[in-house]
Amino acid sequence: MNIIYIFIGGGLGSIARYATGKGAMKAFAIDFPMGTFISNVLACIILGLVVYTFSDQLKTHAWVQPLIVIGFCGGFSTFSSFSNETIQLAQTGHLAIAIANVLISLVTGFGIIYLLSTSTPK
C-alpha cells in the first residue's frame, strides 16, 4: 500500500512543482531560478512540519510519511532541476547568480529543517 501512497503523493507533488514553476515565471522576471527555489523551500517546510511537528501522528497514521514526506515532497522538490539550472547559469556567464543559487538554496533548506527540528518538542 505504501507504493500507492508514494505514487499519489509524487504525482501531486510533481503537478504542484510544475504549477509553482509556471507561476514563478509569470511573477518574477529575473535570471534567478525562482520556481525551483520556491518549490524546494516549500518542500522543506512541509517535510519539516510533518516530520518534526507531527511526529507523534506519524506513528498512528502510517500513510502520512509515504504520501507526504516521500511522495509529495519528493515530487515537489527537485535537486535535478536545481543542479541543471545552476550549471546553466554558470555556463551562460551568470556565475555570481549560480553561486548565489547554491548558497541561498542550501542555507535556506538546511535552515528550515534545522529550525523545525529544534523548535518542536520531542
Phi and psi in degrees as a GROMACS rama.xvg file:
@    title "Ramachandran Plot"
@    xaxis  label "Phi"
@    yaxis  label "Psi"
@TYPE xy
-58.2684  -37.0209  ASN-2
-61.9305  -36.6253  ILE-3
-67.2202  -42.599  ILE-4
-61.223  -44.1475  TYR-5
-62.7431  -43.1239  ILE-6
-59.8236  -48.585  PHE-7
-65.5319  -49.1252  ILE-8
-61.6568  -41.5323  GLY-9
-64.1105  -40.6036  GLY-10
-64.0161  -45.2872  GLY-11
-64.5087  -40.2554  LEU-12
-63.5715  -40.3229  GLY-13
-65.8418  -39.8664  SER-14
-65.154  -42.5638  ILE-15
-63.2148  -38.7569  ALA-16
-62.7971  -46.221  ARG-17
-60.1013  -47.3976  TYR-18
-64.4016  -39.647  ALA-19
-63.441  -43.2991  THR-20
-62.7878  -44.8988  GLY-21
-63.2163  -43.3374  LYS-22
-64.4547  -39.6213  GLY-23
-66.5254  -36.9276  ALA-24
-62.6491  -36.3022  MET-25
-74.5259  -36.6369  LYS-26
-82.8804  -30.5963  ALA-27
-124.235  120.378  PHE-28
-105.136  67.2788  ALA-29
-132.348  165.612  ILE-30
-75.0475  -21.4796  ASP-31
-67.9574  134.644  PHE-32
-74.6765  75.2105  PRO-33
-64.8653  -36.4815  MET-34
-61.5  -45.7066  GLY-35
-65.7467  -42.1668  THR-36
-60.4136  -48.1988  PHE-37
-62.2313  -44.9168  ILE-38
-59.8711  -45.891  SER-39
-66.5944  -39.1199  ASN-40
-66.2785  -46.607  VAL-41
-63.1964  -38.2746  LEU-42
-63.2006  -39.1786  ALA-43
-63.9909  -41.9293  CYS-44
-63.1801  -48.6106  ILE-45
-61.1964  -48.2655  ILE-46
-60.3489  -47.2155  LEU-47
-61.7637  -42.2723  GLY-48
-63.0018  -45.7512  LEU-49
-66.8055  -47.9311  VAL-50
-71.9678  -42.1376  VAL-51
-98.5301  -38.3068  TYR-52
-82.1229  -36.9539  THR-53
-110.83  29.5702  PHE-54
-60.6864  -33.4594  SER-55
-65.6724  -37.7546  ASP-56
-69.9007  -24.9797  GLN-57
-63.3816  -29.7244  LEU-58
-71.0356  -36.782  LYS-59
-91.7907  -20.3528  THR-60
-120.534  77.6911  HIS-61
-62.844  -20.143  ALA-62
-74.2575  -19.2272  TRP-63
-65.2734  -43.0981  VAL-64
-63.7721  -50.8913  GLN-65
-65.143  -34.791  PRO-66
-72.198  -50.6702  LEU-67
-95.1885  -53.7522  ILE-68
-67.9158  -52.696  VAL-69
-81.0146  -51.8154  ILE-70
-72.8065  -67.9124  GLY-71
-62.5702  -52.8695  PHE-72
-63.9853  -34.8842  CYS-73
-66.0566  -39.2381  GLY-74
-78.2238  -28.5225  GLY-75
-82.4413  -40.6821  PHE-76
-82.9394  158.991  SER-77
-151.576  96.5352  THR-78
-71.8206  -34.708  PHE-79
-65.5691  -44.0271  SER-80
-66.0447  -41.4359  SER-81
-56.5693  -47.7058  PHE-82
-64.9839  -47.4275  SER-83
-62.706  -46.0851  ASN-84
-63.7716  -36.755  GLU-85
-65.5511  -44.3438  THR-86
-64.1666  -41.9916  ILE-87
-61.8168  -41.129  GLN-88
-60.1726  -46.9787  LEU-89
-63.235  -42.4376  ALA-90
-71.3158  -21.6145  GLN-91
-99.1162  15.9466  THR-92
88.4913  9.05592  GLY-93
-103.254  54.4886  HIS-94
-62.364  -40.6683  LEU-95
-63.0394  -40.4798  ALA-96
-67.9794  -37.9146  ILE-97
-61.9857  -45.4434  ALA-98
-65.6763  -42.1754  ILE-99
-61.5583  -40.1481  ALA-100
-58.9601  -46.7635  ASN-101
-62.7837  -50.7508  VAL-102
-64.9222  -48.154  LEU-103
-63.5324  -44.6217  ILE-104
-63.9658  -47.1099  SER-105
-68.0728  -45.986  LEU-106
-62.3459  -43.3991  VAL-107
-65.3159  -49.376  THR-108
-61.0799  -50.6475  GLY-109
-63.4254  -39.0555  PHE-110
-63.009  -42.7241  GLY-111
-61.9109  -50.1894  ILE-112
-62.7618  -42.1375  ILE-113
-63.77  -47.3735  TYR-114
-61.6601  -42.7662  LEU-115
-68.9104  -34.1543  LEU-116
-72.0205  -27.9041  SER-117
-97.0704  -15.4943  THR-118
-95.8905  -4.67015  SER-119
-103.859  140.333  THR-120
-66.3327  144.008  PRO-121
